Amino acid sequence: MRKHIIKYDYREGVKLPKHEIETWCGHRPGSFEWLFQDAQHALLSIEQGTLLVPCKNCLAAIIKTAQEMK
Protein backbone atom coordinates (compact mmCIF):
# COMPACT_ATOMS: atom_id res chain seq x y z
CA MET A 1 0.00 0.00 0.00
CA ARG A 2 1.35 3.42 -0.94
CA LYS A 3 1.65 6.11 1.71
CA HIS A 4 1.88 9.85 1.17
CA ILE A 5 4.81 12.05 2.24
CA ILE A 6 4.31 15.19 4.34
CA LYS A 7 5.55 18.41 2.75
CA TYR A 8 4.34 20.82 5.45
CA ASP A 9 2.84 20.05 8.84
CA TYR A 10 3.63 23.36 10.56
CA ARG A 11 2.57 26.90 9.66
CA GLU A 12 4.21 29.85 11.39
CA GLY A 13 5.53 27.56 14.11
CA VAL A 14 2.16 25.96 14.86
CA LYS A 15 1.48 22.27 14.17
CA LEU A 16 -1.35 21.94 11.66
CA PRO A 17 -4.39 19.72 12.26
CA LYS A 18 -4.22 16.50 10.25
CA HIS A 19 -6.75 17.69 7.63
CA GLU A 20 -4.61 20.79 6.86
CA ILE A 21 -1.29 18.96 6.42
CA GLU A 22 0.10 19.31 2.90
CA THR A 23 1.59 16.28 1.16
CA TRP A 24 3.95 16.45 -1.81
CA CYS A 25 1.29 15.24 -4.26
CA GLY A 26 -1.47 17.46 -2.85
CA HIS A 27 -3.44 14.66 -1.16
CA ARG A 28 -5.44 15.76 1.90
CA PRO A 29 -4.94 13.09 4.58
CA GLY A 30 -7.74 11.72 6.70
CA SER A 31 -7.75 11.91 10.49
CA PHE A 32 -6.14 8.52 11.09
CA GLU A 33 -4.15 8.14 7.87
CA TRP A 34 -0.53 7.02 8.23
CA LEU A 35 1.99 9.34 6.51
CA PHE A 36 5.74 9.47 6.01
CA GLN A 37 7.03 12.37 8.13
CA ASP A 38 9.28 13.72 5.34
CA ALA A 39 11.28 12.71 2.25
CA GLN A 40 14.13 11.30 4.34
CA HIS A 41 11.71 9.04 6.24
CA ALA A 42 10.33 7.74 2.92
CA LEU A 43 13.80 7.13 1.46
CA LEU A 44 14.92 5.23 4.55
CA SER A 45 11.84 3.05 4.21
CA ILE A 46 12.71 2.27 0.58
CA GLU A 47 16.33 1.55 1.51
CA GLN A 48 15.33 -0.80 4.33
CA GLY A 49 12.79 -2.63 2.18
CA THR A 50 9.80 -2.14 4.46
CA LEU A 51 6.24 -2.96 3.40
CA LEU A 52 5.23 0.71 3.48
CA VAL A 53 5.89 2.19 0.06
CA PRO A 54 5.85 5.94 -0.68
CA CYS A 55 3.27 7.40 -3.07
CA LYS A 56 4.70 7.57 -6.61
CA ASN A 57 3.24 11.04 -7.13
CA CYS A 58 4.84 12.32 -3.91
CA LEU A 59 8.22 10.94 -4.98
CA ALA A 60 7.86 12.47 -8.45
CA ALA A 61 7.05 15.88 -6.92
CA ILE A 62 10.13 15.71 -4.67
CA ILE A 63 12.37 14.77 -7.60
CA LYS A 64 10.89 17.53 -9.77
CA THR A 65 11.49 20.12 -7.03
CA ALA A 66 15.09 18.93 -6.56
CA GLN A 67 15.76 19.13 -10.31
CA GLU A 68 14.37 22.67 -10.47
CA MET A 69 16.83 23.74 -7.76
CA LYS A 70 19.87 23.03 -9.96
Backbone torsions as a table, in degrees:
resi	resn	phi	psi	omega
1	MET	NA	135.4	-177.5
2	ARG	-88.1	137.0	-178.2
3	LYS	-118.2	143.7	-177.9
4	HIS	-80.4	160.7	-177.7
5	ILE	-114.1	128.7	179.7
6	ILE	-69.0	132.3	173.2
7	LYS	-97.5	-50.3	177.6
8	TYR	-134.3	132.2	172.1
9	ASP	-132.0	8.6	174.4
10	TYR	-132.3	145.5	173.7
11	ARG	-134.6	121.4	-179.8
12	GLU	52.5	41.9	176.5
13	GLY	80.1	3.2	-178.0
14	VAL	-112.9	129.2	178.5
15	LYS	-65.4	129.8	-178.5
16	LEU	-79.1	148.6	171.8
17	PRO	-64.1	154.5	-174.3
18	LYS	-51.7	-40.7	-176.2
19	HIS	-73.1	-8.9	178.0
20	GLU	-105.2	-3.6	178.9
21	ILE	-64.5	139.4	178.9
22	GLU	-102.9	128.6	174.9
23	THR	-99.1	166.0	-177.1
24	TRP	-63.9	-30.7	-178.4
25	CYS	-94.0	-3.0	179.2
26	GLY	93.4	0.1	178.7
27	HIS	-64.4	138.3	175.3
28	ARG	-97.8	111.3	-175.8
29	PRO	-70.8	150.0	174.0
30	GLY	-78.7	172.0	-175.3
31	SER	-57.4	-38.8	-174.9
32	PHE	-115.0	20.4	-177.9
33	GLU	-77.3	134.8	178.5
34	TRP	-79.9	136.0	-179.4
35	LEU	-134.1	150.1	167.8
36	PHE	-71.6	138.3	-176.3
37	GLN	-68.9	-29.8	179.6
38	ASP	-169.6	-179.6	-178.0
39	ALA	-62.6	-39.1	-179.9
40	GLN	-62.0	-42.6	178.2
41	HIS	-59.4	-43.4	179.7
42	ALA	-65.8	-43.0	-179.3
43	LEU	-66.2	-38.7	176.2
44	LEU	-62.3	-37.5	178.3
45	SER	-63.6	-43.4	178.0
46	ILE	-62.2	-47.9	-177.8
47	GLU	-60.2	-38.0	-177.3
48	GLN	-85.9	-5.7	176.3
49	GLY	69.2	35.3	179.4
50	THR	-74.0	169.0	-179.5
51	LEU	-76.4	-18.3	179.0
52	LEU	-84.6	118.8	-175.8
53	VAL	-111.2	134.2	178.9
54	PRO	-67.1	150.6	175.4
55	CYS	-59.7	131.4	-179.7
56	LYS	-62.1	-37.2	-179.6
57	ASN	-69.1	-36.4	175.8
58	CYS	-63.6	-46.5	179.4
59	LEU	-61.5	-42.2	179.5
60	ALA	-62.6	-39.6	179.3
61	ALA	-66.4	-38.3	177.8
62	ILE	-65.3	-45.5	179.5
63	ILE	-62.9	-43.8	179.3
64	LYS	-60.0	-44.5	179.4
65	THR	-62.7	-42.8	179.7
66	ALA	-63.9	-39.6	179.8
67	GLN	-68.6	-32.8	178.9
68	GLU	-70.7	-20.8	-177.8
69	MET	-78.3	-14.0	-176.8
70	LYS	-65.1	NA	NA
